Amino acid sequence: MTDVVLLLIGLLIGIFVISLGGGGGAIYLGVLTAFFHLAPAAAAATSVVTALPALLLGAFGYYRQKTINFRVGNQMMVAAIPAVVVGSLLSPFIPKVIYTWLIAVILVLLGVQIMVRALRHQQAPAAGKGSTLKAAGFGVLAGLMVGVAGLSGGGPIIAGLLIMGLDMMHAVSTSAYVLVGTSIVGAILHAFGGQVDWSAGGFLMVGALAGALIAPVMMRKLTASKAGQYVQPVMGLLIIVMGIKTVL
């Protein structure tokens, strides 16, 4: 019965996080600690490793739809990947409470900015040459989240892309692409640092893969419908909730 529940949870995670351009690291960690009471190192390793296949499949789906902005995505990834390595090296020395509160505050502020802009129907400046520094900054923040805590880093990536002017569909697609790179590095580092629990992670992985097949098609239909105008403010609210949940 537990295996069936994990498959269903994985399916929902795959649909939800790939639709929103995230890796679902926080959700994976919550499930692994609540259901299996894994130690932090094992939970982080299992979270990053089991989320990776769904991310790859979701990003490939967006690639086929030609909605990934590779220029901005590569700028973020170049900054994020070294930050993953640095974060993994620094993680034993960073007080968890300080890191947690810092991430929470940043995510809440980013979410508020997205909501205000969306509700005012204010267009963000198009991502041009001057956006390289912003892309690098958001990439570094996401990389540190992956390296230090085993989270996906999707919050600052998707928030940064929206703030930089990408529409929802391209932001989600590009975020999934960036997170593939950070998650590969994070999976390698955390797999060495903590034991991956395949008995728990395997079923989550299979369910998430099924969800990742559905998500790109669902997201394309949603953004093309009248409901698409509500996606960005909802995303801002979810990022705020993500920040608050970080410290709860």
Secondary structure, DSSP 8 states (H G I E B T S, - for coil): -HHHHHHHHHHHHHHHHHHTT---HHHHHHHHHHHH---HHHHHHHHHHHHHHHHHHHHHHHHHTT---HHHHHHHHHHHHHHHHHHHHHGGGS-HHHHHHHHHHHHHHHHHHHHHHHHTT-------GGGHHHHHHHHHHHHHHHHHH----HHHHHHHHHHTT--HHHHHHHHHHHHHHHHHHHHHHHHHHS---HHHHHHHHHHHHHHHHHHHHHHHHHHHSGGGGGHHHHHHHHHHHHHHHHT-
